[in-house]
Amino acid sequence: MTHSPRPAGAAVWLALALALLLQAAVHRALPPPQASVVPLGAPPALATARLMALGEDAALGRAMMLGLQTYDVQPGVSLPLRSLDYATVVAWLQLVVALDPLSQYALLSAARLYAEIPDAGRSRLMLDFVHQAFLQDPDRRWPWLAHAVVLARHRLQDQQLALFYAHELRVHVTPGAAPPWARQMEALALADLGRNEAARVLLGGLLASGSITEPNERNFLIERLKALESSAEPASAQTSESRH
């Protein structure tokens, strides 16, 4: 003889309803979840990091760089870059470069992400890091110092800093390792500061060296040199007249 299943008793339904009500009451009683910022701690020492890497320094460097770039986006929190402790960010970038010196990722992030914020102090700190890293490998890292020249000229409006970085480009990069326009940046920075005579000498030297062979680039420099020379002529004429 078979028995048909009995419908659930009233007690079962009542217990289920009470459980649901209790769950809702507990949920209401709990405070809403609070998003908290996990502070960016100092990086480990290079020797410690190399022990952690187990021979895969570059892989650890890439992993650290990915972690650093996602730090400003945490669960429930989106941090503006200018709120970060840039001294700590620079310390992490230095470690990444030491672990993975052939990668350009850390320098790209420094020059194109962390330096391009509306905070002059933090931008300068990041550009200084770019400059120091450039000095370790000028022939490979020159693009990021060239970008630093542009940021110093146009964003920071610091022509002296732009001239310093442009001079470093010309002095430290091996001829031929960077395109000629990178060495032209110093002449343009000199002209921005009104040092036209020095700019003319530098542009004339670049043209006379024969290293600039691209026609458009050469024509641009010739026109710039002519403009500098024509701007100097009235001053020379005025000086000559004053002598008579």
C-alpha positions in Angstrom: 0.0 0.0 0.0 1.4 3.4 -1.0 1.1 6.6 0.9 0.8 10.0 -0.9 3.1 12.7 0.5 1.4 14.9 3.0 1.4 18.6 2.6 3.7 20.5 4.8 2.2 21.2 8.1 1.4 24.6 9.4 4.2 24.3 12.0 6.8 23.9 9.2 5.6 27.0 7.3 5.5 29.0 10.5 9.1 28.0 11.4 10.2 29.1 7.9 8.5 32.4 8.1 10.0 33.0 11.6 13.5 32.2 10.2 13.1 34.7 7.4 11.8 37.4 9.7 14.8 36.7 12.1 17.2 37.0 9.2 15.7 40.3 8.1 15.8 41.6 11.6 19.5 40.7 12.1 20.3 42.3 8.7 18.6 45.5 9.7 20.4 45.5 13.1 23.9 45.2 11.6 25.7 48.5 10.6 26.1 49.0 6.9 29.4 47.7 5.5 32.1 50.3 5.6 34.7 50.6 2.8 38.1 51.0 4.4 41.3 52.0 2.7 44.2 49.6 3.0 47.3 51.7 3.4 50.2 51.4 0.9 53.0 50.0 3.0 56.7 50.4 2.3 58.2 47.9 -0.1 60.5 45.1 1.0 64.2 45.6 0.7 65.7 44.6 -2.7 67.5 41.6 -1.1 64.3 40.4 0.5 62.4 40.8 -2.7 65.0 38.7 -4.6 64.7 35.9 -2.1 60.9 36.1 -2.5 61.3 35.9 -6.3 63.0 32.5 -6.2 65.0 33.5 -9.3 62.1 35.1 -11.1 63.0 38.7 -10.4 61.3 40.1 -13.6 58.1 38.2 -12.9 57.9 39.5 -9.4 58.6 43.0 -10.6 55.7 42.8 -13.1 53.4 41.4 -10.4 54.4 44.3 -8.0 53.8 46.8 -10.7 50.3 45.4 -11.4 49.5 45.5 -7.7 50.7 49.1 -7.4 48.6 50.3 -10.3 45.5 48.7 -8.9 46.1 50.1 -5.4 44.0 53.2 -6.0 40.9 51.1 -6.8 40.0 49.1 -3.7 36.7 47.4 -2.9 34.2 50.2 -2.4 36.9 52.9 -2.6 38.4 54.8 -5.5 41.4 56.9 -4.5 42.5 60.0 -6.4 46.2 59.7 -7.4 47.1 62.9 -5.7 46.0 61.4 -2.3 48.7 58.7 -2.5 51.9 58.9 -0.6 54.2 59.6 -3.5 57.4 58.9 -1.6 56.1 55.4 -1.0 55.0 55.1 -4.6 58.4 56.1 -5.8 60.0 53.5 -3.4 57.9 50.8 -5.0 58.8 52.0 -8.5 62.4 51.9 -7.7 62.1 48.3 -6.5 60.3 47.3 -9.7 63.0 48.9 -11.8 65.7 47.1 -9.8 63.9 43.8 -10.2 63.0 44.2 -13.9 65.4 46.7 -15.4 64.6 45.9 -19.0 60.9 46.7 -18.7 59.7 50.2 -19.4 56.4 49.7 -17.5 57.4 51.4 -14.3 58.9 54.4 -16.1 55.9 54.7 -18.4 53.6 54.7 -15.4 55.7 57.3 -13.6 55.9 59.7 -16.6 52.4 59.2 -18.1 50.3 58.4 -15.1 51.7 59.5 -11.7 53.4 62.7 -12.9 50.4 64.0 -14.9 48.4 65.1 -11.9 47.4 68.6 -10.8 49.9 68.6 -7.9 53.2 70.3 -8.7 55.0 68.8 -5.7 54.1 65.2 -6.4 54.8 65.7 -10.1 58.2 67.0 -9.4 58.9 64.0 -7.1 57.9 61.6 -9.9 59.9 63.5 -12.5 63.0 63.3 -10.3 62.5 59.5 -10.1 62.3 59.4 -13.9 65.5 61.4 -14.2 67.4 59.2 -11.7 66.2 56.0 -13.5 67.2 57.6 -16.9 70.8 58.1 -15.7 71.1 54.3 -15.0 70.3 53.5 -18.7 70.1 56.6 -20.8 70.0 55.0 -24.2 66.9 52.9 -23.4 65.1 55.3 -21.0 65.4 58.6 -22.9 61.7 58.7 -24.0 60.6 59.1 -20.4 63.0 62.0 -19.7 61.9 63.6 -23.0 58.3 63.4 -21.7 59.6 65.0 -18.4 60.9 67.9 -20.5 57.4 68.4 -22.0 55.7 68.2 -18.6 58.2 70.7 -17.0 57.6 73.1 -19.9 53.9 73.0 -20.3 52.3 71.6 -17.1 54.7 72.9 -14.4 55.7 76.0 -16.4 59.2 75.5 -15.1 61.5 76.4 -18.0 64.7 76.0 -15.9 63.7 72.4 -15.0 62.8 71.7 -18.6 66.2 73.0 -19.7 68.0 70.8 -17.1 66.2 67.7 -18.3 66.8 68.6 -22.0 70.5 69.1 -21.3 70.7 65.8 -19.6 69.2 64.2 -22.7 71.8 65.7 -25.0 74.7 65.0 -22.7 74.0 61.4 -21.6 72.3 59.7 -24.6 74.7 58.2 -27.1 74.5 59.9 -30.5 72.2 57.8 -32.7 70.5 56.1 -29.7 67.6 58.6 -29.8 66.1 60.5 -32.7 67.6 64.0 -33.4 64.5 65.8 -32.0 65.4 64.6 -28.5 68.7 66.5 -28.7 66.9 69.5 -30.2 64.8 69.9 -27.0 67.7 71.8 -25.3 67.8 74.4 -28.0 64.0 74.9 -27.7 64.3 75.2 -23.9 67.0 77.8 -24.2 64.9 79.8 -26.6 62.0 79.7 -24.2 64.3 81.3 -21.6 65.3 84.0 -24.0 68.8 82.6 -24.3 68.7 82.9 -28.1 72.5 83.1 -28.6 73.0 79.8 -26.9 70.0 78.3 -28.8 71.5 79.5 -32.1 74.9 77.9 -31.3 73.3 74.6 -30.4 71.0 74.5 -33.4 73.8 75.5 -35.7 75.9 72.7 -34.3 73.2 70.1 -34.7 72.7 71.2 -38.4 76.4 71.2 -39.1 77.0 67.8 -37.5 75.0 66.1 -40.4 73.2 63.9 -37.9 69.8 65.4 -38.9 69.0 64.0 -42.3 65.1 63.8 -42.2 64.0 66.7 -44.6 61.1 67.9 -42.5 63.0 67.9 -39.3 66.0 69.6 -40.9 63.7 72.3 -42.5 62.1 72.9 -39.1 65.5 73.5 -37.5 66.6 75.8 -40.3 63.4 77.8 -39.9 63.8 78.0 -36.2 67.5 79.0 -36.6 66.5 81.8 -39.0 63.8 83.0 -36.6 66.4 83.2 -33.8 68.9 85.0 -36.0 66.3 87.5 -37.2 65.2 88.2 -33.7 68.9 89.0 -32.8 69.4 91.4 -35.7 67.4 94.4 -34.3 69.2 94.1 -31.0 72.6 94.0 -32.8 71.7 97.0 -34.9 70.5 98.9 -31.8 73.8 98.2 -30.1 75.8 99.3 -33.1 73.8 102.6 -33.3 74.4 103.3 -29.7 78.1 103.2 -30.2 78.1 106.0 -32.8 
